[in-house]
Amino acid sequence: MRVAAAGLLAVLAALFIAQRPIASADESSPFPSPSPSASAGAGSGGYALFGVMSLNGSGGIVPASPTPAPFKAAGSTGYELELLGRLSDSYLATLHFEDVNIHGDDSSVESRLDVNALYQFSKTPLAIGVGYAALQRSTAHTTSNGLGLGLTVLPDFARRISLYGSGFFYPSLPSGTTRGGLTVFRLGLAFTPPGTSGVFGRVGFSDQNFSATSFSPRSLSGVEIGVGATF
């Protein structure tokens, strides 16, 4: 908005001067000169990302009929979608969705939706805020959802390589007749290829832990690789 306002002011000044042909060359303009303003950098409005995940799951109880059984450690693969939008210079919102196929026991599908509202500290990549998480297992009839708090490290797309990460804790989510705390952690590197604009990649580590014993797998951790576009 500041850049657009400065540009409009400059255009109005030019039109005003053009209508005064008798003005001397050294006569000052009645309009103040717009102060210099840096162009918006890549990702200043936000980004969208698609990624794939390879995770290991362990812990918890498989809700099998007639008798629940301990979940055996197993691998899993899935995908993730992430969207970040900047609401102002200091406030932003993120939406993250992931869907994972568990390769073991009852071959369930687990999905999680995170929605976060964040405040970014001035001149730093750090942001804090509140979040909402909804965790669902395909063989369970209920969704575990609740509110939490967390910290985010935003990638710097002006750099070729920058750090990204986040950590959120949701203290009390229901799971059947029990409740548990959910911790979601992510850390990695974002890459902006030379000679490109608006495109980036990232690779990192993802970890999810849910303390409710009636849910499985209680732990999901592994590698994520993604590609995205800034706007």
N, C-alpha and C positions, 0 to 999 in steps of 0.2 A: 504494500500500500504506500509506503514512503517513497519508493522509486516511482510509482505511477503518479503520485501527487507532485513530485519534483518535475517530472516530465511535462505534466499538464501546465505547471507554472511557467516553465521555460517556453512552451508553445504560445501561451498567452502573452508573454513578454515580447516574443518575436513578432506576433501580429500587431501589437501596440506600436512597436518601433517602426514596422513597415508602413503604418498609416501616418507617420510623421516624417515626410521626406525632407523637411527643412531643418530637422534637428542636426546639430553639429556632431562631428564624429566623436568628440570627447565628452558629450553630454551623457550623464549617467542615466540608466534606466530607472523608472519609478518602481519597478518590481525588484524585490530582493533576489539575489542569485541563489539557486538551490544549492544546499550544501552537498558535498560529495557523498554518495552512498554506494556501498559495495553491492555488486550483483548477488542475487540469491544463489547459493551454492547448490551442488547436487544433493538431493535428499532433504532440502530445506522444507519441503511440504510433506514429506513422508516417503514410504516405500511399500511395495508389495512383493512377497516372496513365496516361492514354491520349493519344497525340499523333500528329500527321502531320508528314511531313518533305518538303522539296523541296531536293534536293542536286545538285551538279555533280561528276562523276567524271572523272578524268584519270590518265594514266600507266599503265605496266605492259604486260604481254603477254597477249593473248587466247589461251587454250589451244586453238586451233583445230586441226583435222586436215585435211591432213597436216602443214602448216607453221604454227606459231604466228606471229601477226602483232601489231604494236603496237596498243595500245588507243587508239581515237580518242575525244577528249573528248566527253562526252555528259551529258545531264541524267538525273535519276532521281527517283522519288517512292516514298514508303514510309510505314510506321507504326512506332510505338514503344510499348512497355509498360514501366512502371517501378513497382517496389514497394520501399518503405523500411519497415523494422520496427525499433523500438528494443528492444534486449535489456536495457538498464539505463540509468541516467542518463548513462553515459559511452560505452557500446558500442552499436553498431547495425550492421545489415546491409542491403545494397541488392542488388536484382536488376534488370537492365535488358536488354531484348530489343528489337532492331530488325530489320525486314525491308524491303529496298529493291529495287525493280524498276529495272534499268538499261535506259534507252531508247537503245540503240545497240549496234553490233557483233552479238554473239551473243544479245542480250536476256536476259542472265543475271539471276538473283535472288541477292542477297547478304544474308546474315543474320549478326548478331553477338550473342552472349550475354555479358554481364558480370555477375559475382558478386563483391561486395566485402564485406569485414569491416573496420569502421572504429572508431577511437577518437576521440571528440569532446573537444576541450579545454574545460575548465570555463569557463562564462560567455562562450563565443565560438561563432560558427557554423562554425568550422573543425574538420575531422576528417581524420585520416590513416589509412592502412591498406593492406592487401594486397588484390590482386584476381586473378581468374581470367577470362580471355577465350577465347572460342571463335569463330573466324571461318570462315564457310563460303561458297563460291561454288557455285551450282547446277550449273555445267558442270565443276567440279573433283571429283575422287574422294576427296579428303582434306580434313580439317579442320585449320586452323591454330589451335593452342591453347597456352596457357602462362600463367605467373604474372607478376605485376608489382606495382608500388607506385604510390600516388597520393595526391592531396589533394582534398578535397571542401569546398565552401562550401554549407552547408545553408540553405534558405529559412526566413525567420521569418514564420510565418503570423499572428502577432499584429500585424504591420504590413500596411498596404494594399499597399505595394510593397516588395519585398525582392530582394536579389541571390541567385542560385543559380549553381553552377558546379562543375566537376570536371575534373581532369586526371590521367590514368593512363598509365604507360609500361610496356609489356611487352617486355623486351629481346630475347627470342629465341623467335620462333614459326616453326615449319616451314611451308614452302610448296613442295611437290614435293621436289626435290633441294637446294633452297636454304633459308636461314633469313633472318629479318628482324625488325626491331623495330617494334612497333605502338604508336602514340600516339593516344589518344582524349581529345578536349578538348570541353568544353561550357560555355557561359556565357550567362546571360540574366537576365530579370526574372520574378519570380512575383507575381501579382496576387490579392489577396483582396477580392472585391467588398463594398462597404458593405451592412450589413443581412443578410449571409448567414453561415452557420456551417458549416464543414466542407467548403467548396467553394473551389477556387482555379483560376486559369489561369496559363499561363506562355508566354513567347515568347523565343526565344534563337537562338544560333548553335551549330552542331554541326560538329565536324571529326574526321576519321579519316585517319591516314596509316600505311601499311604499307610498309616499305622493301624487302621482297622483290620483286625485279624480275619474277619469274614469276607474280605475282598481279596481277589488274586488276579494277577501277581501284585504283591505289595510293593515290589521294587521293579522299576523299568529303567535301564540305563544303557547308554551306548553312543553311537556316532550319528551325527546329522550332517547332511550336505545339501546346500540349497543354492538357488540362483534367483535374483530378483531385479527389480527395476525401481528407480527412484522417480519422484515427481515433485 
